[in-house]
């Protein structure tokens, strides 16, 4: 009998957790997923120069921050409306970042001030010491 009560309690707990998550997800969907994805109306070279401008200023960060920066500086109206970049646009930005890694201007990983540890993997990155970003 005690086991049956514990099982009922466990399923009730799971039901409450799932309902809370579904309410959160519906909020997230209203805020971002309902927006039209946008492509970049810029060339490889102009997007690369935007990324290099960002890297000169910040020196490290996360790939999501670069997505946001490029979106705000190429699609200002859409970015203000909360429209996310399309998968094709994100792939182009990721390709540019990997080109910078190959050229030894950017390296995967960065120091995280919040967790006080070094994040070793992409999408975290930092500008290498000998980088000559224009």
Backbone as CSV, one residue per row, in Angstrom:
resi,resn,N_x,N_y,N_z,CA_x,CA_y,CA_z,C_x,C_y,C_z
1,UNK,0.824,-1.192,0.000,0.000,0.000,0.000,0.871,1.261,0.000
2,UNK,1.948,1.219,0.788,2.844,2.366,0.863,3.512,2.617,-0.491
3,UNK,3.877,1.550,-1.185,4.495,1.671,-2.502,3.522,2.288,-3.496
4,UNK,2.281,1.892,-3.443,1.267,2.443,-4.336,1.087,3.938,-4.098
5,UNK,1.116,4.374,-2.859,1.005,5.794,-2.531,2.205,6.566,-3.068
6,UNK,3.398,5.996,-2.940,4.595,6.647,-3.477,4.534,6.773,-4.994
7,UNK,4.046,5.752,-5.648,3.926,5.796,-7.108,2.932,6.877,-7.521
8,UNK,1.804,6.970,-6.837,0.817,8.016,-7.135,1.432,9.398,-6.931
9,UNK,2.157,9.562,-5.845,2.799,10.847,-5.561,3.808,11.201,-6.651
10,UNK,4.584,10.215,-7.093,5.593,10.436,-8.129,4.934,10.879,-9.435
11,UNK,3.858,10.206,-9.834,3.173,10.586,-11.071,2.515,11.956,-10.956
12,UNK,2.006,12.299,-9.815,1.441,13.629,-9.599,2.533,14.688,-9.716
13,UNK,3.691,14.396,-9.142,4.831,15.309,-9.239,5.242,15.509,-10.702
14,UNK,5.345,14.420,-11.459,5.699,14.511,-12.876,4.675,15.321,-13.658
15,UNK,3.411,15.142,-13.352,2.361,15.884,-14.035,2.503,17.381,-13.793
16,UNK,2.812,17.773,-12.577,2.996,19.193,-12.250,4.202,19.753,-12.988
17,UNK,5.306,19.023,-13.002,6.516,19.481,-13.686,6.262,19.640,-15.179
18,UNK,5.604,18.686,-15.792,5.319,18.751,-17.231,4.414,19.935,-17.543
19,UNK,3.409,20.193,-16.727,2.523,21.341,-16.971,3.292,22.650,-16.885
20,UNK,4.190,22.773,-15.900,4.972,24.005,-15.784,5.877,24.179,-16.990
21,UNK,6.517,23.106,-17.442,7.383,23.205,-18.616,6.586,23.570,-19.854
22,UNK,5.395,23.015,-20.010,4.602,23.323,-21.202,4.153,24.778,-21.185
23,UNK,3.866,25.341,-20.012,3.527,26.767,-19.939,4.725,27.611,-20.337
24,UNK,5.920,27.225,-19.872,7.125,27.966,-20.242,7.375,27.868,-21.735
25,UNK,7.252,26.669,-22.294,7.492,26.496,-23.719,6.507,27.297,-24.549
26,UNK,5.250,27.362,-24.124,4.299,28.148,-24.908,4.672,29.622,-24.860
27,UNK,5.215,30.098,-23.739,5.691,31.482,-23.663,6.865,31.689,-24.607
28,UNK,7.813,30.755,-24.607,8.975,30.860,-25.485,8.534,30.830,-26.943
29,UNK,7.612,29.958,-27.268,7.134,29.881,-28.644,6.465,31.180,-29.067
30,UNK,5.690,31.795,-28.189,5.056,33.073,-28.532,6.097,34.148,-28.761
31,UNK,7.190,34.118,-28.002,8.182,35.184,-28.085,9.160,35.019,-29.243
32,UNK,9.532,33.794,-29.606,10.560,33.634,-30.637,10.151,32.741,-31.790
33,UNK,9.534,31.617,-31.514,9.294,30.647,-32.572,8.244,31.096,-33.572
34,UNK,7.397,32.020,-33.209,6.387,32.503,-34.132,6.922,33.503,-35.129
35,UNK,8.132,33.952,-34.934,8.723,34.974,-35.805,9.253,34.346,-37.087
36,UNK,9.219,35.139,-38.144,9.737,34.695,-39.443,11.258,34.710,-39.396
37,UNK,11.877,33.621,-39.822,13.337,33.585,-39.896,13.798,34.440,-41.064
38,UNK,14.933,35.100,-40.882,15.430,35.992,-41.928,16.780,35.507,-42.449
39,UNK,16.979,35.715,-43.744,18.270,35.457,-44.371,19.079,36.740,-44.353
40,UNK,20.364,36.614,-44.575,21.233,37.786,-44.617,21.271,38.348,-46.027
41,UNK,21.063,39.645,-46.131,21.138,40.320,-47.427,22.485,41.005,-47.560
42,UNK,23.554,40.234,-47.374,24.906,40.800,-47.426,25.856,39.744,-47.967
43,UNK,26.986,40.192,-48.470,27.980,39.282,-49.037,28.827,38.639,-47.936
44,UNK,29.555,37.603,-48.309,30.476,36.928,-47.398,31.459,37.935,-46.803
45,UNK,32.021,38.791,-47.651,33.035,39.752,-47.207,32.465,40.756,-46.211
46,UNK,31.258,41.241,-46.456,30.692,42.229,-45.531,30.316,41.590,-44.198
47,UNK,29.834,40.353,-44.229,29.523,39.658,-42.974,30.809,39.352,-42.220
48,UNK,31.840,38.942,-42.937,33.131,38.674,-42.295,33.683,39.942,-41.649
49,UNK,33.565,41.083,-42.318,34.068,42.329,-41.720,33.270,42.698,-40.475
50,UNK,31.964,42.416,-40.457,31.165,42.640,-39.244,31.646,41.749,-38.105
51,UNK,31.923,40.494,-38.415,32.405,39.558,-37.395,33.763,40.002,-36.868
52,UNK,34.650,40.433,-37.748,35.966,40.908,-37.310,35.840,42.168,-36.464
53,UNK,34.904,43.033,-36.811,34.644,44.231,-35.999,34.215,43.828,-34.590
54,UNK,33.317,42.854,-34.507,32.864,42.354,-33.211,34.029,41.756,-32.420
55,UNK,34.847,40.951,-33.089,35.969,40.293,-32.414,37.010,41.294,-31.931
56,UNK,37.248,42.346,-32.698,38.183,43.386,-32.257,37.710,44.044,-30.972
57,UNK,36.403,44.175,-30.836,35.850,44.834,-29.654,35.756,43.896,-28.455
58,UNK,35.247,42.684,-28.661,34.936,41.786,-27.539,36.056,40.820,-27.166
59,UNK,36.825,40.339,-28.133,37.960,39.421,-27.942,37.576,37.982,-27.599
60,UNK,36.376,37.725,-27.106,35.942,36.355,-26.829,34.428,36.342,-26.722
61,UNK,33.880,35.140,-26.676,32.434,35.060,-26.529,31.866,33.743,-26.994
62,UNK,30.615,33.817,-27.437,29.837,32.663,-27.822,29.285,32.911,-29.219
63,UNK,29.138,31.878,-30.000,28.656,32.019,-31.369,27.268,32.662,-31.425
64,UNK,26.424,32.398,-30.438,25.091,33.018,-30.412,25.178,34.538,-30.345
65,UNK,26.180,35.051,-29.649,26.335,36.507,-29.561,26.686,37.087,-30.922
66,UNK,27.479,36.360,-31.707,27.825,36.821,-33.056,26.597,36.763,-33.956
67,UNK,25.784,35.711,-33.819,24.540,35.661,-34.592,23.720,36.924,-34.338
68,UNK,23.565,37.259,-33.078,22.762,38.431,-32.707,23.380,39.713,-33.260
69,UNK,24.687,39.863,-33.132,25.377,41.069,-33.601,25.224,41.232,-35.114
70,UNK,25.446,40.153,-35.853,25.319,40.220,-37.313,23.873,40.505,-37.699
71,UNK,22.932,39.863,-37.038,21.515,40.087,-37.331,21.135,41.548,-37.100
72,UNK,21.584,42.120,-35.989,21.248,43.509,-35.674,21.897,44.496,-36.635
73,UNK,23.041,44.140,-37.192,23.752,45.069,-38.065,23.497,44.852,-39.552
74,UNK,22.786,43.806,-39.916,22.433,43.610,-41.325,20.929,43.654,-41.540
75,UNK,20.174,43.219,-40.561,18.711,43.180,-40.658,18.120,43.934,-39.478
76,UNK,18.435,45.192,-39.355,18.084,45.945,-38.151,16.591,45.899,-37.838
77,UNK,15.741,46.091,-38.830,14.296,46.092,-38.572,13.809,44.729,-38.120
78,UNK,14.251,43.677,-38.813,13.838,42.327,-38.435,14.379,41.942,-37.066
79,UNK,15.608,42.338,-36.763,16.209,42.000,-35.464,15.457,42.682,-34.332
80,UNK,15.052,43.933,-34.536,14.282,44.635,-33.503,12.938,43.959,-33.264
81,UNK,12.392,43.358,-34.308,11.118,42.652,-34.168,11.293,41.258,-33.581
82,UNK,12.520,40.877,-33.318,12.790,39.578,-32.707,12.895,38.433,-33.688
83,UNK,13.022,38.735,-34.973,13.126,37.669,-35.972,14.497,37.009,-35.897
84,UNK,14.529,35.692,-35.761,15.817,34.991,-35.693,16.416,34.796,-37.079
85,UNK,17.701,34.532,-37.113,18.373,34.224,-38.373,17.950,32.839,-38.862
86,UNK,17.933,32.670,-40.159,17.618,31.366,-40.736,18.795,30.413,-40.517
87,UNK,18.536,29.135,-40.703,19.600,28.134,-40.569,20.700,28.381,-41.597
88,UNK,20.322,28.817,-42.786,21.302,29.114,-43.837,22.213,30.268,-43.411
89,UNK,21.643,31.307,-42.806,22.432,32.453,-42.349,23.367,32.048,-41.212
90,UNK,22.873,31.234,-40.281,23.715,30.769,-39.176,24.860,29.901,-39.691
91,UNK,24.582,29.101,-40.715,25.630,28.257,-41.292,26.724,29.108,-41.920
92,UNK,26.340,30.183,-42.605,27.330,31.077,-43.210,28.206,31.720,-42.135
93,UNK,27.602,32.180,-41.051,28.362,32.793,-39.957,29.293,31.759,-39.326
94,UNK,28.795,30.555,-39.132,29.628,29.485,-38.575,30.797,29.161,-39.502
95,UNK,30.550,29.138,-40.805,31.626,28.894,-41.771,32.692,29.981,-41.696
96,UNK,32.258,31.222,-41.565,33.216,32.333,-41.451,34.051,32.175,-40.186
97,UNK,33.407,31.796,-39.079,34.155,31.595,-37.836,35.177,30.473,-37.998
98,UNK,34.810,29.381,-38.670,35.761,28.294,-38.880,36.881,28.726,-39.811
99,UNK,36.580,29.576,-40.794,37.651,30.125,-41.637,38.645,30.909,-40.788
100,UNK,38.129,31.676,-39.830,39.005,32.442,-38.935,39.815,31.519,-38.023
101,UNK,39.232,30.386,-37.649,39.970,29.398,-36.850,41.110,28.821,-37.684
102,UNK,40.827,28.463,-38.929,41.849,27.895,-39.813,42.975,28.895,-40.047
103,UNK,42.642,30.178,-40.137,43.643,31.228,-40.351,44.379,31.604,-39.063
104,UNK,44.075,30.915,-37.957,44.697,31.139,-36.650,44.413,32.538,-36.095
105,UNK,43.267,33.086,-36.428,42.861,34.374,-35.871,41.944,34.180,-34.671
106,UNK,41.222,33.079,-34.675,40.290,32.750,-33.596,40.561,31.316,-33.178
107,UNK,40.416,31.063,-31.879,40.583,29.703,-31.360,39.351,29.310,-30.566
108,UNK,38.988,28.029,-30.639,37.851,27.564,-29.843,38.145,27.683,-28.351
109,UNK,37.114,27.982,-27.584,37.217,28.065,-26.135,37.378,29.480,-25.635
110,UNK,36.894,29.723,-24.416,37.081,31.032,-23.781,36.880,30.905,-22.275
111,UNK,37.351,31.905,-21.549,37.185,31.968,-20.107,35.769,32.419,-19.803
112,UNK,35.095,31.721,-18.904,33.736,32.063,-18.496,33.787,32.705,-17.119
113,UNK,33.468,33.987,-17.055,33.523,34.713,-15.783,32.470,34.245,-14.791
114,UNK,31.369,33.681,-15.278,30.304,33.250,-14.373,30.663,31.957,-13.657
115,UNK,31.149,30.984,-14.403,31.484,29.704,-13.778,32.942,29.637,-13.345
116,UNK,33.722,30.670,-13.690,35.145,30.733,-13.344,35.911,29.525,-13.865
117,UNK,35.628,29.162,-15.113,36.343,28.060,-15.741,36.508,28.345,-17.229
118,UNK,37.422,27.613,-17.846,37.668,27.770,-19.275,36.772,26.815,-20.037
119,UNK,35.989,27.345,-20.956,35.137,26.526,-21.827,35.977,26.156,-23.042
120,UNK,36.248,24.881,-23.222,37.219,24.436,-24.221,36.663,24.262,-25.626
121,UNK,35.387,24.262,-25.808,34.811,23.882,-27.092,34.131,25.035,-27.808
122,UNK,33.976,24.859,-29.116,33.105,25.724,-29.884,31.703,25.433,-29.388
123,UNK,30.823,26.366,-29.232,30.691,27.689,-29.815,31.397,28.793,-29.042
124,UNK,32.108,28.448,-27.972,32.883,29.467,-27.267,34.181,29.698,-28.024
125,UNK,34.660,30.932,-28.047,35.851,31.249,-28.824,36.582,32.418,-28.198
126,UNK,37.842,32.589,-28.601,38.617,33.768,-28.214,39.559,34.117,-29.361
127,UNK,39.932,35.370,-29.431,40.853,35.835,-30.463,42.255,35.425,-30.054
128,UNK,43.008,34.828,-30.974,44.373,34.411,-30.656,45.282,35.627,-30.515
129,UNK,46.373,35.443,-29.782,47.270,36.561,-29.457,47.888,37.193,-30.697
130,UNK,48.184,36.390,-31.699,48.856,36.916,-32.888,47.886,37.263,-34.019
131,UNK,46.616,37.388,-33.703,45.612,37.683,-34.732,45.761,39.102,-35.241
132,UNK,45.606,39.233,-36.537,45.635,40.548,-37.176,44.293,40.748,-37.861
133,UNK,43.291,41.117,-37.068,41.956,41.334,-37.616,41.858,42.750,-38.145
134,UNK,41.343,42.870,-39.366,41.244,44.212,-39.957,40.008,44.943,-39.513
